[in-house]
Amino acid sequence: MSHSFTASRLHPLRLELLESREVFSITPFAGAGAGLVGNYFSDANLANLALTRTDPTVSFNWGNGSPAAGMPADNFSVRWTGRVQAQFSETYTFFASSDEGVRLWVDGRLLVDQWANSI
């Protein structure tokens, strides 16, 4: 899904992921921010918060493992929140790959809605 950005403006972003085994990535340019806040849940419903950390980039391939110590390898979910800043004023395209589900909001607008909770 594509979204037009204005350079130098901070755009609110929310990304939710349901137990991804595949490579998942948002490729950033070198900006001034520290990353996105990741809330990691030990269930598929984004309800049982197990861990909060700042992830400098969102690019993971957990394979058969868990996303962090103390987290299950199955039936987990993650919600990243923060703001993104475009390098140029133009249209950007977001790509996401997940075996269970993914949702992406930018500027309060739902751009990707592929939530497939099969549990």
Salt bridges, closest charged atoms under 4 A:
GLU16 OE2 - ARG14 NE 3.53
GLU16 OE2 - ARG79 NE 2.82
GLU16 OE1 - ARG103 NH2 2.70
GLU19 OE2 - ARG21 NH2 3.54
ASP55 OD1 - ARG53 NE 2.74
ASP74 OD1 - ARG21 NH2 3.09
ASP107 OD2 - HIS3 NE2 2.93
ASP107 OD1 - ARG9 NH2 3.82
ASP107 OD2 - HIS11 ND1 2.89
